[in-house]
Amino acid sequence: MRIRVDLSLCQTHAQCVFAAPEVFSLNDDDELVYDATPADASLPAIEEAARACPVQAIFLDED
């Protein structure tokens, strides 16, 4: 699985950070950073993060 975040849509509401902090975080400039190829065990949290995104900027791609 791969994660894609459309950073042109992302408004840094950080709901993904709350839902899946092992995958998503904010850097020192409050910009979103994320692990594009997380462990499969993180899938439930990542799916929750995608649902929680108010601008629907998170996409899950099958490898």
PyMOL Python script that loads the backbone (N, CA, C, O; Angstrom):
from pymol import cmd

cmd.read_pdbstr("""\
ATOM      1  N   MET A   1       0.832  -1.174   0.000  1.00  0.00           N
ATOM      2  CA  MET A   1       0.000   0.000   0.000  1.00  0.00           C
ATOM      3  C   MET A   1       0.882   1.244   0.000  1.00  0.00           C
ATOM      4  O   MET A   1       1.923   1.304   0.654  1.00  0.00           O
ATOM      5  N   ARG A   2       0.428   2.216  -0.749  1.00  0.00           N
ATOM      6  CA  ARG A   2       1.093   3.515  -0.765  1.00  0.00           C
ATOM      7  C   ARG A   2       0.079   4.586  -0.396  1.00  0.00           C
ATOM      8  O   ARG A   2      -1.108   4.464  -0.700  1.00  0.00           O
ATOM      9  N   ILE A   3       0.546   5.615   0.246  1.00  0.00           N
ATOM     10  CA  ILE A   3      -0.283   6.766   0.582  1.00  0.00           C
ATOM     11  C   ILE A   3       0.144   7.921  -0.309  1.00  0.00           C
ATOM     12  O   ILE A   3       1.332   8.156  -0.533  1.00  0.00           O
ATOM     13  N   ARG A   4      -0.842   8.623  -0.803  1.00  0.00           N
ATOM     14  CA  ARG A   4      -0.598   9.877  -1.523  1.00  0.00           C
ATOM     15  C   ARG A   4      -1.394  10.957  -0.827  1.00  0.00           C
ATOM     16  O   ARG A   4      -2.550  10.750  -0.456  1.00  0.00           O
ATOM     17  N   VAL A   5      -0.775  12.105  -0.651  1.00  0.00           N
ATOM     18  CA  VAL A   5      -1.486  13.263  -0.127  1.00  0.00           C
ATOM     19  C   VAL A   5      -1.336  14.365  -1.163  1.00  0.00           C
ATOM     20  O   VAL A   5      -0.227  14.726  -1.557  1.00  0.00           O
ATOM     21  N   ASP A   6      -2.470  14.886  -1.594  1.00  0.00           N
ATOM     22  CA  ASP A   6      -2.446  16.011  -2.530  1.00  0.00           C
ATOM     23  C   ASP A   6      -2.162  17.259  -1.710  1.00  0.00           C
ATOM     24  O   ASP A   6      -3.066  17.842  -1.112  1.00  0.00           O
ATOM     25  N   LEU A   7      -0.900  17.661  -1.686  1.00  0.00           N
ATOM     26  CA  LEU A   7      -0.489  18.785  -0.852  1.00  0.00           C
ATOM     27  C   LEU A   7      -1.045  20.106  -1.353  1.00  0.00           C
ATOM     28  O   LEU A   7      -1.047  21.091  -0.615  1.00  0.00           O
ATOM     29  N   SER A   8      -1.517  20.147  -2.596  1.00  0.00           N
ATOM     30  CA  SER A   8      -2.162  21.375  -3.075  1.00  0.00           C
ATOM     31  C   SER A   8      -3.569  21.513  -2.481  1.00  0.00           C
ATOM     32  O   SER A   8      -4.107  22.618  -2.419  1.00  0.00           O
ATOM     33  N   LEU A   9      -4.163  20.402  -2.047  1.00  0.00           N
ATOM     34  CA  LEU A   9      -5.460  20.433  -1.370  1.00  0.00           C
ATOM     35  C   LEU A   9      -5.321  20.571   0.140  1.00  0.00           C
ATOM     36  O   LEU A   9      -6.156  21.195   0.794  1.00  0.00           O
ATOM     37  N   CYS A  10      -4.261  19.986   0.686  1.00  0.00           N
ATOM     38  CA  CYS A  10      -4.065  19.939   2.136  1.00  0.00           C
ATOM     39  C   CYS A  10      -4.042  21.350   2.725  1.00  0.00           C
ATOM     40  O   CYS A  10      -3.322  22.232   2.256  1.00  0.00           O
ATOM     41  N   GLN A  11      -4.851  21.532   3.762  1.00  0.00           N
ATOM     42  CA  GLN A  11      -4.898  22.820   4.457  1.00  0.00           C
ATOM     43  C   GLN A  11      -4.358  22.704   5.880  1.00  0.00           C
ATOM     44  O   GLN A  11      -4.570  23.592   6.705  1.00  0.00           O
ATOM     45  N   THR A  12      -3.666  21.615   6.159  1.00  0.00           N
ATOM     46  CA  THR A  12      -2.992  21.356   7.422  1.00  0.00           C
ATOM     47  C   THR A  12      -3.939  21.453   8.621  1.00  0.00           C
ATOM     48  O   THR A  12      -3.595  22.045   9.644  1.00  0.00           O
ATOM     49  N   HIS A  13      -5.123  20.874   8.488  1.00  0.00           N
ATOM     50  CA  HIS A  13      -6.036  20.771   9.629  1.00  0.00           C
ATOM     51  C   HIS A  13      -5.503  19.764  10.635  1.00  0.00           C
ATOM     52  O   HIS A  13      -5.870  19.800  11.809  1.00  0.00           O
ATOM     53  N   ALA A  14      -4.637  18.865  10.177  1.00  0.00           N
ATOM     54  CA  ALA A  14      -3.927  17.889  11.013  1.00  0.00           C
ATOM     55  C   ALA A  14      -4.821  16.807  11.606  1.00  0.00           C
ATOM     56  O   ALA A  14      -4.434  16.165  12.582  1.00  0.00           O
ATOM     57  N   GLN A  15      -5.991  16.593  11.051  1.00  0.00           N
ATOM     58  CA  GLN A  15      -6.842  15.509  11.537  1.00  0.00           C
ATOM     59  C   GLN A  15      -6.170  14.155  11.306  1.00  0.00           C
ATOM     60  O   GLN A  15      -6.354  13.227  12.094  1.00  0.00           O
ATOM     61  N   CYS A  16      -5.398  14.042  10.235  1.00  0.00           N
ATOM     62  CA  CYS A  16      -4.666  12.800   9.960  1.00  0.00           C
ATOM     63  C   CYS A  16      -3.608  12.545  11.024  1.00  0.00           C
ATOM     64  O   CYS A  16      -3.352  11.396  11.382  1.00  0.00           O
ATOM     65  N   VAL A  17      -3.002  13.593  11.525  1.00  0.00           N
ATOM     66  CA  VAL A  17      -1.980  13.456  12.562  1.00  0.00           C
ATOM     67  C   VAL A  17      -2.603  12.874  13.831  1.00  0.00           C
ATOM     68  O   VAL A  17      -1.995  12.034  14.495  1.00  0.00           O
ATOM     69  N   PHE A  18      -3.811  13.320  14.165  1.00  0.00           N
ATOM     70  CA  PHE A  18      -4.507  12.792  15.338  1.00  0.00           C
ATOM     71  C   PHE A  18      -4.926  11.341  15.120  1.00  0.00           C
ATOM     72  O   PHE A  18      -4.864  10.530  16.043  1.00  0.00           O
ATOM     73  N   ALA A  19      -5.354  11.012  13.895  1.00  0.00           N
ATOM     74  CA  ALA A  19      -5.858   9.662  13.613  1.00  0.00           C
ATOM     75  C   ALA A  19      -4.738   8.636  13.464  1.00  0.00           C
ATOM     76  O   ALA A  19      -4.884   7.488  13.881  1.00  0.00           O
ATOM     77  N   ALA A  20      -3.627   9.049  12.871  1.00  0.00           N
ATOM     78  CA  ALA A  20      -2.527   8.101  12.605  1.00  0.00           C
ATOM     79  C   ALA A  20      -1.171   8.786  12.817  1.00  0.00           C
ATOM     80  O   ALA A  20      -0.452   9.041  11.851  1.00  0.00           O
ATOM     81  N   PRO A  21      -0.823   9.083  14.061  1.00  0.00           N
ATOM     82  CA  PRO A  21       0.422   9.802  14.332  1.00  0.00           C
ATOM     83  C   PRO A  21       1.680   9.023  13.974  1.00  0.00           C
ATOM     84  O   PRO A  21       2.755   9.607  13.843  1.00  0.00           O
ATOM     85  N   GLU A  22       1.552   7.699  13.815  1.00  0.00           N
ATOM     86  CA  GLU A  22       2.717   6.909  13.415  1.00  0.00           C
ATOM     87  C   GLU A  22       3.023   7.073  11.923  1.00  0.00           C
ATOM     88  O   GLU A  22       4.080   6.651  11.453  1.00  0.00           O
ATOM     89  N   VAL A  23       2.098   7.687  11.185  1.00  0.00           N
ATOM     90  CA  VAL A  23       2.268   7.852   9.740  1.00  0.00           C
ATOM     91  C   VAL A  23       2.355   9.322   9.332  1.00  0.00           C
ATOM     92  O   VAL A  23       3.143   9.684   8.458  1.00  0.00           O
ATOM     93  N   PHE A  24       1.544  10.166   9.969  1.00  0.00           N
ATOM     94  CA  PHE A  24       1.456  11.584   9.606  1.00  0.00           C
ATOM     95  C   PHE A  24       1.995  12.448  10.734  1.00  0.00           C
ATOM     96  O   PHE A  24       1.823  12.132  11.912  1.00  0.00           O
ATOM     97  N   SER A  25       2.650  13.547  10.359  1.00  0.00           N
ATOM     98  CA  SER A  25       3.109  14.511  11.357  1.00  0.00           C
ATOM     99  C   SER A  25       3.269  15.873  10.692  1.00  0.00           C
ATOM    100  O   SER A  25       3.198  16.000   9.470  1.00  0.00           O
ATOM    101  N   LEU A  26       3.484  16.878  11.518  1.00  0.00           N
ATOM    102  CA  LEU A  26       3.766  18.219  11.023  1.00  0.00           C
ATOM    103  C   LEU A  26       5.213  18.536  11.332  1.00  0.00           C
ATOM    104  O   LEU A  26       5.703  18.233  12.420  1.00  0.00           O
ATOM    105  N   ASN A  27       5.903  19.149  10.375  1.00  0.00           N
ATOM    106  CA  ASN A  27       7.295  19.513  10.612  1.00  0.00           C
ATOM    107  C   ASN A  27       7.363  20.855  11.347  1.00  0.00           C
ATOM    108  O   ASN A  27       6.334  21.406  11.738  1.00  0.00           O
ATOM    109  N   ASP A  28       8.547  21.363  11.529  1.00  0.00           N
ATOM    110  CA  ASP A  28       8.738  22.613  12.271  1.00  0.00           C
ATOM    111  C   ASP A  28       8.079  23.812  11.604  1.00  0.00           C
ATOM    112  O   ASP A  28       7.824  24.825  12.254  1.00  0.00           O
ATOM    113  N   ASP A  29       7.802  23.698  10.305  1.00  0.00           N
ATOM    114  CA  ASP A  29       7.134  24.770   9.567  1.00  0.00           C
ATOM    115  C   ASP A  29       5.631  24.526   9.448  1.00  0.00           C
ATOM    116  O   ASP A  29       4.948  25.176   8.657  1.00  0.00           O
ATOM    117  N   ASP A  30       5.126  23.583  10.242  1.00  0.00           N
ATOM    118  CA  ASP A  30       3.711  23.191  10.215  1.00  0.00           C
ATOM    119  C   ASP A  30       3.255  22.701   8.850  1.00  0.00           C
ATOM    120  O   ASP A  30       2.119  22.941   8.440  1.00  0.00           O
ATOM    121  N   GLU A  31       4.149  22.011   8.149  1.00  0.00           N
ATOM    122  CA  GLU A  31       3.819  21.376   6.878  1.00  0.00           C
ATOM    123  C   GLU A  31       3.659  19.882   7.133  1.00  0.00           C
ATOM    124  O   GLU A  31       4.364  19.300   7.957  1.00  0.00           O
ATOM    125  N   LEU A  32       2.723  19.274   6.414  1.00  0.00           N
ATOM    126  CA  LEU A  32       2.475  17.851   6.592  1.00  0.00           C
ATOM    127  C   LEU A  32       3.605  17.022   6.013  1.00  0.00           C
ATOM    128  O   LEU A  32       4.060  17.269   4.896  1.00  0.00           O
ATOM    129  N   VAL A  33       4.053  16.047   6.770  1.00  0.00           N
ATOM    130  CA  VAL A  33       4.995  15.033   6.293  1.00  0.00           C
ATOM    131  C   VAL A  33       4.379  13.683   6.632  1.00  0.00           C
ATOM    132  O   VAL A  33       3.636  13.555   7.605  1.00  0.00           O
ATOM    133  N   TYR A  34       4.696  12.672   5.818  1.00  0.00           N
ATOM    134  CA  TYR A  34       4.075  11.368   6.033  1.00  0.00           C
ATOM    135  C   TYR A  34       4.927  10.264   5.443  1.00  0.00           C
ATOM    136  O   TYR A  34       5.762  10.494   4.568  1.00  0.00           O
ATOM    137  N   ASP A  35       4.699   9.066   5.938  1.00  0.00           N
ATOM    138  CA  ASP A  35       5.364   7.866   5.453  1.00  0.00           C
ATOM    139  C   ASP A  35       4.519   7.331   4.298  1.00  0.00           C
ATOM    140  O   ASP A  35       3.408   6.849   4.518  1.00  0.00           O
ATOM    141  N   ALA A  36       5.028   7.411   3.087  1.00  0.00           N
ATOM    142  CA  ALA A  36       4.265   7.016   1.897  1.00  0.00           C
ATOM    143  C   ALA A  36       4.066   5.511   1.795  1.00  0.00           C
ATOM    144  O   ALA A  36       3.167   5.050   1.092  1.00  0.00           O
ATOM    145  N   THR A  37       4.900   4.737   2.493  1.00  0.00           N
ATOM    146  CA  THR A  37       4.784   3.278   2.443  1.00  0.00           C
ATOM    147  C   THR A  37       4.786   2.717   3.873  1.00  0.00           C
ATOM    148  O   THR A  37       5.752   2.078   4.289  1.00  0.00           O
ATOM    149  N   PRO A  38       3.719   2.955   4.608  1.00  0.00           N
ATOM    150  CA  PRO A  38       3.667   2.510   6.009  1.00  0.00           C
ATOM    151  C   PRO A  38       3.445   1.009   6.128  1.00  0.00           C
ATOM    152  O   PRO A  38       3.119   0.328   5.156  1.00  0.00           O
ATOM    153  N   ALA A  39       3.630   0.520   7.333  1.00  0.00           N
ATOM    154  CA  ALA A  39       3.378  -0.896   7.625  1.00  0.00           C
ATOM    155  C   ALA A  39       1.894  -1.195   7.463  1.00  0.00           C
ATOM    156  O   ALA A  39       1.041  -0.351   7.737  1.00  0.00           O
ATOM    157  N   ASP A  40       1.604  -2.411   7.011  1.00  0.00           N
ATOM    158  CA  ASP A  40       0.215  -2.826   6.816  1.00  0.00           C
ATOM    159  C   ASP A  40      -0.597  -2.750   8.110  1.00  0.00           C
ATOM    160  O   ASP A  40      -1.811  -2.555   8.069  1.00  0.00           O
ATOM    161  N   ALA A  41       0.050  -2.898   9.227  1.00  0.00           N
ATOM    162  CA  ALA A  41      -0.649  -2.847  10.516  1.00  0.00           C
ATOM    163  C   ALA A  41      -1.259  -1.470  10.779  1.00  0.00           C
ATOM    164  O   ALA A  41      -2.160  -1.339  11.607  1.00  0.00           O
ATOM    165  N   SER A  42      -0.781  -0.462  10.092  1.00  0.00           N
ATOM    166  CA  SER A  42      -1.293   0.903  10.264  1.00  0.00           C
ATOM    167  C   SER A  42      -2.534   1.179   9.433  1.00  0.00           C
ATOM    168  O   SER A  42      -3.113   2.261   9.536  1.00  0.00           O
ATOM    169  N   LEU A  43      -2.956   0.224   8.610  1.00  0.00           N
ATOM    170  CA  LEU A  43      -4.057   0.457   7.682  1.00  0.00           C
ATOM    171  C   LEU A  43      -5.336   0.984   8.337  1.00  0.00           C
ATOM    172  O   LEU A  43      -5.907   1.942   7.816  1.00  0.00           O
ATOM    173  N   PRO A  44      -5.818   0.419   9.441  1.00  0.00           N
ATOM    174  CA  PRO A  44      -7.048   0.965  10.035  1.00  0.00           C
ATOM    175  C   PRO A  44      -6.923   2.441  10.421  1.00  0.00           C
ATOM    176  O   PRO A  44      -7.849   3.221  10.199  1.00  0.00           O
ATOM    177  N   ALA A  45      -5.796   2.819  10.990  1.00  0.00           N
ATOM    178  CA  ALA A  45      -5.593   4.216  11.375  1.00  0.00           C
ATOM    179  C   ALA A  45      -5.483   5.110  10.145  1.00  0.00           C
ATOM    180  O   ALA A  45      -5.971   6.241  10.157  1.00  0.00           O
ATOM    181  N   ILE A  46      -4.852   4.620   9.094  1.00  0.00           N
ATOM    182  CA  ILE A  46      -4.706   5.400   7.861  1.00  0.00           C
ATOM    183  C   ILE A  46      -6.068   5.600   7.198  1.00  0.00           C
ATOM    184  O   ILE A  46      -6.363   6.689   6.707  1.00  0.00           O
ATOM    185  N   GLU A  47      -6.884   4.571   7.181  1.00  0.00           N
ATOM    186  CA  GLU A  47      -8.235   4.703   6.625  1.00  0.00           C
ATOM    187  C   GLU A  47      -9.043   5.726   7.417  1.00  0.00           C
ATOM    188  O   GLU A  47      -9.794   6.510   6.837  1.00  0.00           O
ATOM    189  N   GLU A  48      -8.893   5.718   8.731  1.00  0.00           N
ATOM    190  CA  GLU A  48      -9.567   6.712   9.570  1.00  0.00           C
ATOM    191  C   GLU A  48      -9.048   8.116   9.254  1.00  0.00           C
ATOM    192  O   GLU A  48      -9.821   9.072   9.189  1.00  0.00           O
ATOM    193  N   ALA A  49      -7.736   8.230   9.059  1.00  0.00           N
ATOM    194  CA  ALA A  49      -7.151   9.531   8.719  1.00  0.00           C
ATOM    195  C   ALA A  49      -7.712  10.055   7.399  1.00  0.00           C
ATOM    196  O   ALA A  49      -8.016  11.242   7.277  1.00  0.00           O
ATOM    197  N   ALA A  50      -7.847   9.176   6.419  1.00  0.00           N
ATOM    198  CA  ALA A  50      -8.396   9.589   5.118  1.00  0.00           C
ATOM    199  C   ALA A  50      -9.848  10.047   5.265  1.00  0.00           C
ATOM    200  O   ALA A  50     -10.253  11.034   4.651  1.00  0.00           O
ATOM    201  N   ARG A  51     -10.622   9.340   6.070  1.00  0.00           N
ATOM    202  CA  ARG A  51     -12.021   9.738   6.296  1.00  0.00           C
ATOM    203  C   ARG A  51     -12.109  11.057   7.060  1.00  0.00           C
ATOM    204  O   ARG A  51     -13.016  11.856   6.827  1.00  0.00           O
ATOM    205  N   ALA A  52     -11.162  11.280   7.972  1.00  0.00           N
ATOM    206  CA  ALA A  52     -11.190  12.478   8.813  1.00  0.00           C
ATOM    207  C   ALA A  52     -10.717  13.735   8.093  1.00  0.00           C
ATOM    208  O   ALA A  52     -10.981  14.845   8.554  1.00  0.00           O
ATOM    209  N   CYS A  53     -10.033  13.578   6.986  1.00  0.00           N
ATOM    210  CA  CYS A  53      -9.494  14.740   6.271  1.00  0.00           C
ATOM    211  C   CYS A  53     -10.641  15.607   5.738  1.00  0.00           C
ATOM    212  O   CYS A  53     -11.428  15.144   4.913  1.00  0.00           O
ATOM    213  N   PRO A  54     -10.743  16.851   6.198  1.00  0.00           N
ATOM    214  CA  PRO A  54     -11.867  17.684   5.783  1.00  0.00           C
ATOM    215  C   PRO A  54     -11.844  18.065   4.298  1.00  0.00           C
ATOM    216  O   PRO A  54     -12.878  18.434   3.742  1.00  0.00           O
ATOM    217  N   VAL A  55     -10.689  17.980   3.662  1.00  0.00           N
ATOM    218  CA  VAL A  55     -10.606  18.334   2.235  1.00  0.00           C
ATOM    219  C   VAL A  55     -10.356  17.114   1.357  1.00  0.00           C
ATOM    220  O   VAL A  55     -10.125  17.245   0.155  1.00  0.00           O
ATOM    221  N   GLN A  56     -10.403  15.911   1.968  1.00  0.00           N
ATOM    222  CA  GLN A  56     -10.251  14.650   1.230  1.00  0.00           C
ATOM    223  C   GLN A  56      -8.977  14.634   0.377  1.00  0.00           C
ATOM    224  O   GLN A  56      -9.018  14.319  -0.812  1.00  0.00           O
ATOM    225  N   ALA A  57      -7.852  14.975   1.002  1.00  0.00           N
ATOM    226  CA  ALA A  57      -6.567  15.076   0.303  1.00  0.00           C
ATOM    227  C   ALA A  57      -5.729  13.808   0.400  1.00  0.00           C
ATOM    228  O   ALA A  57      -4.651  13.736  -0.189  1.00  0.00           O
ATOM    229  N   ILE A  58      -6.210  12.800   1.139  1.00  0.00           N
ATOM    230  CA  ILE A  58      -5.433  11.572   1.360  1.00  0.00           C
ATOM    231  C   ILE A  58      -5.989  10.450   0.494  1.00  0.00           C
ATOM    232  O   ILE A  58      -7.193  10.196   0.478  1.00  0.00           O
ATOM    233  N   PHE A  59      -5.086   9.780  -0.229  1.00  0.00           N
ATOM    234  CA  PHE A  59      -5.475   8.706  -1.120  1.00  0.00           C
ATOM    235  C   PHE A  59      -4.649   7.461  -0.808  1.00  0.00           C
ATOM    236  O   PHE A  59      -3.449   7.557  -0.552  1.00  0.00           O
ATOM    237  N   LEU A  60      -5.287   6.305  -0.831  1.00  0.00           N
ATOM    238  CA  LEU A  60      -4.618   5.025  -0.600  1.00  0.00           C
ATOM    239  C   LEU A  60      -4.547   4.285  -1.921  1.00  0.00           C
ATOM    240  O   LEU A  60      -5.564   4.092  -2.588  1.00  0.00           O
ATOM    241  N   ASP A  61      -3.354   3.871  -2.296  1.00  0.00           N
ATOM    242  CA  ASP A  61      -3.129   3.149  -3.543  1.00  0.00           C
ATOM    243  C   ASP A  61      -2.627   1.756  -3.226  1.00  0.00           C
ATOM    244  O   ASP A  61      -1.760   1.584  -2.369  1.00  0.00           O
ATOM    245  N   GLU A  62      -3.162   0.767  -3.907  1.00  0.00           N
ATOM    246  CA  GLU A  62      -2.664  -0.600  -3.775  1.00  0.00           C
ATOM    247  C   GLU A  62      -1.342  -0.720  -4.522  1.00  0.00           C
ATOM    248  O   GLU A  62      -1.181  -0.138  -5.595  1.00  0.00           O
ATOM    249  N   ASP A  63      -0.409  -1.460  -3.972  1.00  0.00           N
ATOM    250  CA  ASP A  63       0.882  -1.682  -4.660  1.00  0.00           C
ATOM    251  C   ASP A  63       0.714  -2.654  -5.794  1.00  0.00           C
ATOM    252  O   ASP A  63       1.681  -2.967  -6.488  1.00  0.00           O
TER     253      ASP A  63
END
""", "prot")
cmd.dss("prot")
cmd.show_as("cartoon", "prot")
cmd.util.cbc("prot")
cmd.orient("prot")
